[in-house]
């Protein structure tokens, strides 16, 4: 680095200048092993299944995204399921920050209900300092899954403790010393070490008006997921009340020569890995949970998101920006279910789609560089 870690971090602004930012979103899914004939046809020389393959592919995808001109890499975090084999998004983020030089790397999300907020804040501060300010911390409440039992945080903290957890995390990132006396956490004042002079930007995953309000009250941007379309996301931004905050919109993205080809690929391949992954969502209290049909879900993703020709994909992304005002986009690029397909998708999106979106969505003068750190 040309500057010291402290100097680089002091100059970090969250990487948001009002222009559109486009990143990739990686699940690190454990793909089922394809039939031998399909693997040979796809040019795969080694099995593209198993945890090691999923983690290796995730690193390759991040490096490919930087090379292809993407701005950000977002990492999902999951526990005890094949849906994603990254149990620590911050650990994977640290590795990706070390093998890249330009892209920002963020968690989408670190599950706050499973973690002590101070431990997560310490890791985030370290990553902000070590990367020269290229780290974004996305946090979410998670779900009522058995993670809560395994980690000992419990259902009560999931249901009632997210606001306190978020407040403690923010206090730690923005202070020199912290003591706490709350319902779920209590400790005497201690020094904050390490202390990032400019805290990493924090984004909150929002799937309900209550969480939107929680984020808005703290001046934090939202991460809006793949399960809703542009109109629902526009409504969330309106309810949030801070339209110029650097919100993030997540999408499935698959490019092909035609929309028919892209849809056919996803309808054939996505249910193969999605179905087994969905089985991992087991409620901690064994409450009934409706089964989700992976075929119907895939069809819905094709309807909502940039799936099609380069023109189709660019038009869908531009439409999202115009309808919602959200100018940070995270594209899930692994849906076709193999290493080769993922890397090809990243390359084509970078070469054929990103330039069209950036040309159609110019930077807006005077937009914020991100949420101002509170010290």
Secondary structure, 3 states (H helix, E strand, C coil): CCCCHHHHHHCCCCCCCCCCEEEEEECCCCCCCCCHHHHHHCCCCCCCCCHHHHHHHHHHHHHHHHHHCCCEEEECCCCCCCCCCCCCHHHHHHHHHHHCCCCEEEECCEEHHHCCHHHHHHHHHHHHHHCCCCEEEEEECCCCECHHHHCCCHHHHHHHCHHHHHHHHHHHHCCCEEEEECCCCEEEEEECCCCCCCCCCEEEECCCHHHHHHHHHCCCEEEECCCCCHHHHHHHHHHHCCCCCCCEEEEECEECCCHHHHHHHHHHHHHHHHHHHHCCCCECCCCCCCCCCHHHHHHHHHHHCCEECHHHHHHHHHHHHHHHCCCEEEEECCCCCCHHHHHHHHHHHHHHHHHHHHHHCCCCCCCCCCCCCCC
